[in-house]
Amino acid sequence: MLAVKICARPSVVALLADETDGQLRVVFARSVDSTVDVAAILKKTLDRFGGRGGGRPNLAQAEG
């Protein structure tokens, strides 16, 4: 929900991360006017660091 609120502003790409009990959770999001494919960025991140996740070009999340 926080990522969506942040990305309500124009020209924003956001990465939020949280660690609980040794599990890392990340959320990638972008504003409507941005062309950045955050799902593709997430996939590259998962390829490098592992974990599971997915999403759409405007919002993606993973944990691991």
Summary of the structure (lengths in Angstrom):
residues: 64
radius of gyration: 11.5
end to end distance: 19.9
largest distance: 35.7
contacts: 179
relative contact order: 0.24
helix: 27%
strand: 41%
